[in-house]
């Protein structure tokens, strides 16, 4: 829909009174600000949810691997997998994960214990790079590594002694008692995800087998890949060694499918709710254009008498509404982008200056606000906002073009 010079001139001429004409000005500003806020909020919220998903994904994979092999109904005794023929496997870690009670003095805490091969600790880069330890081999001997939140909660530090109690029991003259073992804390880790930092501990596989009574057996084989995008091809190759019916091979997406599906639904719902802000602002565009048409009725009639077509009148008012919509969209996009890239600094500033606790890690699992700006998503939001703004101008513009000039000029 091309706009000629006259139509552009009239449209910009009519835009000037929008800044000073009472009710019309207020409604127009509400339209502009509403669209800008809607677009900015959508960009910020979608970017945070993208970052939240990616951060959780990285931490889950970094702590647990990409593929999980388990045996139906029992533990795995033959877990020495030769993965030299699998070019996509980074390393494998046969391990045991079990619930335990940790006791230190008069304090106790329920924990999840992951018993791994001590040699594989360095391969868990997420853990190893965020590990505070004075030992080169933190899992050798009777040592334990735990999250820093848990250590702080129990008043523990490196070198402290704790006891782990398992659900397995041993027979004694005093009856059945839970198996227990004393450990020395050799290190603490901070993954930035409270689910792990406050609940998980690491011990050696040998000690885990003793506590659970699983001699030379593991409950699961974790496989870490070099290229997660080729996870299906690796999974199919593993089926030759671990056939369906006897073993179960699941990937990290299957194991955490419920959680990530919930995130997907939440993101969709948030997009729909926040889009309503833009739709409400679009209704304000409609209202402001109707008021403008009413105020400019005589001028519209004069333009019609000097030869301007009905479509020309329509294009003028479409251009006016579109300028408001596009301007609001541009300001909203710029504001949303700037706020998003500085969101963690803004959160820290508000928390420190006003004593707030925005995004507490206990509730949101991570201790920083993650953001991930996706250009395609921003383009989609911008496209949606502009299209809604343009569609909002059509009916009032059409009404302006259908005014009967004879009656208007006669009454004038």
Buried (B, 14 or more C-beta within 10 A) or exposed (E): EEBEEEBBEBBEEBBEBBEEBEEBBEBBBBBBBBBBBBBBBBBBBBBBBBBBBEBBBBBBBBBBBBBBBBBEEEBBEEBEBEBEEBEBBBBBBBBBBBEBBBBBEEEBBEBEBBBBBBBBBEBBEBBBEBBEBEBEBBBEEBBBBBBBBBBEEBEBEBEBEBBBBBEBEEEEEEEEEBBBBEBBBBBBBBBBBBBBBBBBBBBBBBBBBBBBEBEEBBBBBBBBBEEBEEBEEBBEBBEEBBEEEEBBBBBBBEBBEEEBEEBEEEBEEBBEEBBEBBBBBBBBBBBBBBBBBEEBBEEBBBBBEEEBEEBBBBBBBBBBBBBBBBBBBBBBBBBBBEBBEEBBEEBEEEBEEEEEEEBEBEEBBBBBBBBBBEEEBBEBBBEBBBEBBBBBBBEBBBBBBEBEBEEBEEEE
